[in-house]
Amino acid sequence: MPAKVDKECCTACGICADECPVGAITVEEYAVVNEDECIECGQCVEACPNDCITLD
């Protein structure tokens, strides 16, 4: 399963998007993962300072 962002938790800091090796994350009001591009590497999960991203 691709990474999931808790939009209530996300502060839109952009760190996850910067760390994503395939550019699958965009940030507007909160981070959004493009499920077709996500390779499930977990770098965004590790990078999020607020623990708002999970891989199921």
C-alpha positions, 0 to 999 in steps of 0.5 A: 500500500502506498504511503498515507498522510493524516491530513489533520496532523500534517503541517505542510512543511514539505520535508516529506516531498523533499525526501521522496526519491521519486517525487510522488508527494506534492504539498498544498494545504497538506501533503498528498501522495500520488499512489501511482508513483509511490514506491513504498520506500518509507523515506517520507515516513522517516522524514516526517517530524510529526509522524503523520505518514504511515505505510500499511 
